[in-house]
Each structure stands twice: as structure tokens, then as C-alpha cells.
């Protein structure tokens, strides 16, 4: 068996295990029974269970992708840039990081990061990956990459040959691809949603073109798939543990790496679990922590989950070992099982569209004027919901006082989410904010690079428990990058996305602190210094 599970210190309520056994959930899930999640979810589930078949149905892609990669490399095209967000980017990224092959992932609207990706064009092929292609991020990235190739001297036919498209049949992106004359279009299974698409064309095409062995990935998943109908299989037990944690007050899952050799797996698992269960006022929040003993890993409302065989601290914890292909399928299966116990539809995302709708409205009407309450060093402070009322920001430690006010506003059994609208490569030090904040609170602290977090934990933020507090960090842009044929650049788009998300959170009366860094490096250092 390529996927193994262990559990210590967790009391599983008997009704959880009995319910799943009596209802024959293991066999019914493998049989793709859409009634498992209740009548309200049945229609959606009926067209969203194709991920269970992917270890077999994706096999024909392997040879086709090997031929395409050889063809591209024969033309000197050995650099792959992936334009996509959410499930379209997170799985390929972890596949390539695990395989040790380079892939440039463009899942942002930060103008600095976009511009950095549009280099080495003489050896670059671009993969556009989206179910429909209608998201503003992917459309803007497509326009920018076409313009970059044109500026490099390529004609329309040559530009088309630099693109590979992954999309659903009949989508607007499929029509756009035909008009562009792209090199090849891969039609992903329309019965697979983005969060569950790791083993579909969405996950495999960019990874294979970058040089990952996707055939081995499918073999790893297929070995696990043979056992998924069995009562007590490892993936089912993981689902039982997640559900038991929720039922016993541990609705946070602190995920740490324990020597798995799968870098970045937590980011993929985060969007799967939070996006699938975080709705109807409940859900499981997956918190990616730096190590099994990192701040927040053993919080009283968290179940520690360690990927890999390393030791774990005492207390309620689970351990999951196995290669990446099995991990993908096993966690998808476990999440679907948890959705049944929690009573949520694991395949819809009813609250994701709001922030994007706000963004489009702001791009049309213009960004609102939001003067800062104070500017301290390289940090401008704003609190749209009145969080800082009564806080004297004139003091030299005003940033620290503002952060303390935000931490104090986290509701009981709540969480703090950090959303960084920055360049995750050049501004990577901002990622240290998670652990720095977690050292000052008993509550869970998550960190997400935005706007990609809108397509991962964004559903949980809006539709999950009303227990979140939010720190949004934005940064000044040294040089903007135009979005061709649009009246705005990437800097304005990024600012509109941040403002649209703020509006969605304030409308739900969530505590929110917005810190704008007038100098990104200096401002990040200032925040970390304020947290000690």
C-alpha cells in the first residue's frame, strides 16, 4: 500500500465511525453515488465525482505529453510558464517542486511578479489553464504574455505556437484558444472541479511539459484506488479523523511536513480542505505550519496532521505517509468523507464569486479614497470596520498596538488570516508573519499569498464560521505593467482585488486591519520587528 495512516491521542466518537460504516460510505463513494451528501448537494455531486476515475482516465495523457514536450524541446522551448489560479496552479507547482523540475507559476496580479515571469521569452512556452478562462487574473495574464511575445518580435502565428491551453470543453477559453491558433488544447474532464483536479489535465499538462514523471504519479494513485472501496482503508480513516476532530472541537487542522519530500503540499491541501468544507457557517480550516512544533501546531482547537514519517509531539495527531500521487487522491477522498459528516457539499463554492464581482465593479467605477488613519515609518494603517477606534496610533509603537488590537479581536475559537497582496518571490520574507503572529496568540493563524488565496481559503473566509479576523497587507508598486486592451494596469487590478475582498469581509462584520507598505522590504521588516 502506498498510502498509510496513523492516529494518536484522538477519541473518535462512535457515531462518526458507525454512521460511515452503516451507510457503506467507502463503497458508495467509489461507486460515485451522488446522494452521499444529501438532496441539496446531489445535483452538483452528480457531475463532480470524475476525480475518482482519474488514475485510469488520465493515462492516455502520458504519452501525448511526452511527445509534446520532446517537440517543444527540439525547438529550444524548455521554459514553462503556467498562468492559472487555485486548483489550476497549486497542484502543478507541488508536482514540479517534488520532482525537482523548474516551473514558473503565475497565479498573481502583482505587476512586479508578472513582469519577472515575462523574461527569457526565446525559450518560453506558456500554459493557460482554467475551467472557463473567465477569471480576471487568467485573462489579464493571457493578454500580457501575448503582448510580451509581440514585443519580442513574434507574429500572430508564432505567438499561437507558444501557447498550450487546458480548459473544459466548450468553454470561452477553448474558443479563445481556437482563435489564437494555439499549439495544442487539452480538454480537462468537466466532471472534475478545480480543487480535485490534481490528477487531471489541469495538474498533469504543465507538470509533464516541465519534466515531471506524471506517469509515476498516476501509478501511485492507482495503487491506492484499488483499496478505496474497502471498509477501514487509510483514506477513509483520514476522513474519519478529520471528522472526529471537528466533532470534538478541533475544527482546525494544523498541517506540517514530517520529512515527506513533498514541498509545498500544504498549500494544495489548504485549498482542498477549506474550500470544500468551509460553507454554511461551518468547516475545517487547514493551517499550514512550518513544522510539527511550530507556533499553533498543537493549539487546543487543532488536530495536528503530519505528512511524512517524522515524529510528532504528544497530543491528538494524525500522520499520513505515501508518495505524492497517493497523497492527492487520499486527501481528496478524505475531504469528501469529511464533507458528508459535516453536512456540507464538498464540491460547490457559493461564496467565491463575491470578491471578484466587487473587483470588477471597482475597476469600472474606480478605487475608493481611503486615507490612512496613520502612517508610521513605511506602514500606512487602515481599519475599514472601525477596529482601531480608541487606539492611539500617534505613539512610536503604533504598528504594534494595531496588531495587538487585531489579535484581541479574534473571536473565541477563531482564527487570524493573513492575506499578502505582494510578490511571493521578491517579498518572500512576508511569509514569516504567520509564525511571528502565532507566537502572540492561542488562536490559529494562517498565511496566504493573494489574490490566489481568494481561490483557496476565500470560500472559508466568507462562508465558514464567523470566527475570523483578517490582516491584509498590500504594497507600493515601483513600476506598473499595463493590461493590454484594458483601461488599467496590474497595479490597479491588484489594488481592486484587495479592496473588493475588504468590502466582502467588512460587509460580514469581520475584524479587519489593512496595512499598506510604502516600501515593501522596509515595511515587512517593520512588521516583524513590531512582533518581536
ABEGO torsion letter per residue (X at the ends): XABBBBBBGBBBBAAAAAAAAAAGAAAAAAAGBAAAAEAAAAAAAAAAAAAAAAAAAAAAAAAAAAAAAAAAAAAGBABBBBBEBEAAAAAAAAAAAAAGBBBBBBABABAAAAAAABBGAAABBBBBBBAAGABAAAAAAAAAAAAAAAAAGBBAAAAAAABBBBBBBGBAAAAAAAAAGBABBBBBBAABBAAAAAABAAAAAAAAAAGBBAAAAAAAAAAAAAAAABBGBAAAAAAAAAAAAAAAGBABBBBBBAGAGBBGAAAAAAAAAAAAABBGGBEBBBBBBABAABBGAABAABBBBBBEABBBBBEBBBBBBEBAAAAAAAAAAAAAAAAAAAGBBAABBAAAAAAAAAAAAAAAAEBBBBBBABBBEABBBBBAAGAABGBBAABAAAAAAAAAAAAAABBBGBBBBBBBBBBAAAAAAAAAAAAAAAAABABBBBBBBOAAAAABAAAAAAABBBABBBBBBBBBBABBBBBBGBABBAAAAAAAAAAAAAAAAAAAGBBBBBBBBABAAAAAAAAAAAAX
